[in-house]
Structure formats: structure tokens, C-alpha cells
Amino acid sequence: MTAYEYEGFTISEHMMDALQRYIRDRIPPGGFLMAVLENNLASAVGRADLINRRNLPAFAAYLYNNAPYDCWGSPEKVAKWLAAREV
């Protein structure tokens, strides 16, 4: 997966890989990305490294413009998305 760019903000390749594994395969991501998906800004900022913290707008733009609406936005939506994973 390639990096994603939005108005000068970037999601790195490795973060895009994790995001795509979550969306496509319903694999739980790490703490920072989980906080982003759950729409928990305070937790996302607290868990982010410097690069991801600076690029939070790109994560919001990617989710809003590209991700299924049912897979992000609240802890309940994320839990439901992950629970639907085929085992």
C-alpha cells in the first residue's frame, strides 16, 4: 500500500497497511489507530508518535472520504466491525 496524502498531511505506508488490514480483514489495529477509528481525539493524540500526531488531519480525511461508514466513528461501530470478522 502506498502512503496517502491530504493537503500536505500524510499517512505513511506502514500506517496505511495497518488501516487497510483493519478495513479489509477486520484485524484490530494498535492503540493509536484504534483511538482514531473510535473518534477519540484525546486518546489518539496521547498515543501518537510525533509523525502521526502531526498528520492527524490525513487520517480524518482518509476515513471520511474512503472508508466504509460502518467501520469508524465510535467505539460501538469499531467493535461491531471487528465482531463481524469471518474466522
C-alpha positions, 0 to 999 in steps of 0.5 A: 500500500502506498502512503496517502496524502491530504493537503500536505498531511500524510499517512505513511505506508506502514500506517496505511497497511495497518488501516487497510488490514483493519478495513479489509480483514477486520484485524484490530489495529494498535492503540493509536489507530484504534483511538482514531477509528473510535473518534477519540481525539484525546486518546489518539493524540496521547498515543501518537508518535510525533509523525502521526500526531502531526498528520492527524488531519490525513487520517480524518480525511482518509476515513471520511472520504474512503472508508466504509461508514460502518467501520469508524466513528465510535467505539460501538461501530469499531467493535461491531466491525471487528465482531463481524470478522469471518474466522 
